[in-house]
Amino acid sequence: MNNQQPSMMVQQLDALLTNETDQVANMANASALLYSSMDNVNWAGFYRYLPDQNELILGPFQGKVACVHIKNGSGVCGTAFQQNKIQRIRDVHEFPGHIACDADSQSEIVIPINLPNGIRLGVLDIDSPIVNRFSESDELELAQFVSTFVKHLTIA
């Protein structure tokens, strides 16, 4: 997906966020778009990084209620943020230190969100009730989704 045409979902995000730079509004619409566009997903949303507390805090999302605070380095989200590396987890029950906010979640993908100026904003987190739900193709599309999201935050 990197050098290919953006997917329909990425194109929709680009159109949806055009001329809007508010972070919360963009996170809310992006999570709603993900949740309604992807099959077999039971949670899609954002965790924002709070540097003064060295933790992630719940941001806009779609799905069941979620954990509010995640320590940097804890669980899949905290690990993705700390390592600044996408975490595509086939079976969350095999991930050491997995934080079970929703017992229905079986697989998860988390993409770090970094601004061009080096500021680390947080992570995009998507859960599925199906083991091994997320493919390499999903990972590439979601990385492009995050890049498109970031582009709209840095216009202003």
N, C-alpha and C positions, 0 to 999 in steps of 0.2 A: 504494500500500500504506500510506502514511502515516496516512490517516484511515479506512482500511478495517480489516476484521477481520484479525488476524494470520494468516499462512499456517499450514498444518499443521506445518511444520518449526519455525516460531517458537513455536507453542503447545507443541510437544514439548520445545523447549529450556526454555521457562518451567517446565514440569512437571518436567523432568529436574534443573533447578538449584534447585528450591524447597527452602528450608531448608539450602542449602549455600553458604557464602561463600568457601570456599578457592579462591583464584585458579588454582592449578595443576590441581586436580581439575576445576574448571569448564571450563578451557581444554581439558583432555583429553577430557571428555565432549562439549563443543561441537564440537571438531574431528572426533570420531568421528561425531557426528550429521550434520554437513555432508557428510563424505566418503561416508557410506552413503546419504544422502538425495538428493544432487544427481547427475544424469546427466553423463557425460563430464567428470569431474573427476579429475585425477591427483594432486592435492596440496591439502590443506586444513589450515591451522594458524595458529599465532600467532607473532609476533615481539614480544618485550618490550623496552621502551626502558630502557637503562641510562644515566641522566643523567651520572654521573661519567665515563663513557667516550664519551658522545655517539654511541652506536650502538645498533642493535637486535640482540638476541640471540635465537636460536632458542628457541621455547617448544614446548609440546605440539602435535603434528601427526599427520596420517595421510598416508601416501604414501612415496615413495622418500626416501632420505637427502637432507638439505638443507644449504645454506650455514648456517654457525653465526653468523657476524658480518656485519652489514650496516651500513655507515657511514650516518649521518644524511644524507639527500640523495642517496644512491647507489641505483641500480636503481629498480624500481617501488615496492618497499616503503619504501625510504629517502625517495623522493620524496613518497609519500603521507603519510609521517610528517612530513617537513619542511614541506610545504605544508598539512598538516592537511586534506587533501582526498581524497576517493575517487578512485582511479585505476582506470578500466575500460579495459583495453588490448586492442584488437581483435587485434593481431599483435605479440607481444613483440619480434620481430625488427626492427620499425620503431621501437621505443622506444629513444632515445639512452641508452646506458649500461646497458642491460638486463643483469642478472646471470643467467647461465644455469646454475642449479643442476641442472636436469633438462633435458636436450636435447629431451625429448618435449613439453615445455610450449610451446604456441603462443599462448595468450591467458591473461590474468590479470586479476583484480580484487582490489584491496586497499582495506580500509576502516580508517581510523584509529579508535583506541579511546581515548576521553576520559572521565574520571570527572567527575561533577558538580562536584567541588571544583576543577576546572581541571587536575588531574594528567593528563598524557598517558601512558597505559599502554603503548601500542604499536600494532600493527596486526593485522588478520585478513587472511590471504593465501590466495587460492584460485587454483589453476592448472588449465588444461585442455589436452589434447592436440589441441584443435580450434580453428582460427582463428575469431575472432568468436563465441565460445561464450556470453559474458555479455551479457545484454540490460539495458535500462533497468529492466525489471521485476525482474530478478535483483538489480540494484543497490539498488532500493528495499527488497526483501525482506531483503537482507543488511545494510542499514543498520538495519532493524528488529531483525534478529537480534542485531546488536552492541548496540543499545539494551537489549534484553532481557537479554543477557549482563551488561552493566554494572549493570543494576538489581539483579542478584543478588550482585554484588560489594560493593554499598554498603548492604546490609541491616544488617550488623553495625556 
